[in-house]
Amino acid sequence: MYRCYSRPLQAAQLGARTLLVEKNAGLGGTTTSANVAFPGLFHAWGEQVIAGIGWELVCRAVELSGDALPDFRDDERPHWQRQVRVNAPLYGALLLEEVHRSGLDLRLHTMPASAHWTGELWELQLCGKDGIEPVTARRLVDCTGDADVIGLAGLERRRNQDRQPGTIDIRLSGYDVDALDHDELDRGHTEAVRSGALLASDLGSRGRPLLPFLAKRGENAIHLVGIEGATSEGRTAGELAGAAAVLRIYRFLRTLPGLENLRLDFRAPEVGVRESVTIAARTTVTGEDYLAGRVWADSVCNSFYPIDIHRPDGDGIDKTHLRHGVVPTVPRDAMVPADNPYAVVAGRCVGSDQAANSALRVQATAMATGQAAGALAAMSADLGADVTDVPMTDLRRVLVRSGAIVPALPALPV
């Protein structure tokens, strides 16, 4: 099993001997490594639509930090105000504690080097600090965010030619937003872009982005265009681009009146990638499916987030909000590679077009698909069958018993 908490925890709860491999120093993925520490959305139209292991851990992190959950009943609030703020360091520590208690085998600072399906088993090589280690597994769960193991196995992954930009998260201080001269800020920004001191995409959009950027203290705002997240070479280029953007922005801002004492208090350990690849799955969810709230016959979980395409040129965001009452679902077959039903994928790499993926990629949905993936892998290994042969009624029963919410299936015609 590869990466993150709800997937291996669900498998371990079902008695499966589970190996969790994680490339970073801790768990939590983008929430902890890129500081996108506001998972959502778990609620739609005043009702909870995603729960389970991931939700429970988020709630425990909020309680541990002495904070409170948002008011999920107010649908008039912008969607981002209904996301759950978590303290990323506490959350990461809580995940490690929970995984350690579960008894599963955890390998941090480790990555897969190869993957091969023999027809009976997955043969993998893991690359750790002490070298290459061969392991075997009856089922594989890929939650890398880039379908890394699927790619190593030679299974098809799909890339859009124009991908959404990445982001390097920062926190700024040392200024009073209300005391700044807004017109002077705009003039300075225009001149900086004209001279090349800033890129037009640096502050997340064109037009007049500087005041909103400063009001947010730089949080989750910088756009890094052209990021290739599915290769080490591309990730390296992305990290270099992120560092360069932070320095450009910092050096520029300190030249403006009122920002002479600007401080950079925080920079995330790694660039957050919004879009890299999706798998060639048995089912591909389209933007039309998502906006219509299609309830698939093999639905494993709900999803709820607006279509949220950050423009590939870095100039702002195209949003399409769901009609009132619509709650999309995720089919099992979007999680299963078309050419190998003995592997499962969860998170943002599920089979989907760019529009649907821009909504399905968010953390609450990733947690829900992850829990379903862990259950599928464990149950299919126990049955000695491929994951599509696991009876949906049994899968749904297991997920509900573990606290998850599964979609109400449409009534069959009489």
Disulfide bonds with the S-S distance in Angstrom:
none
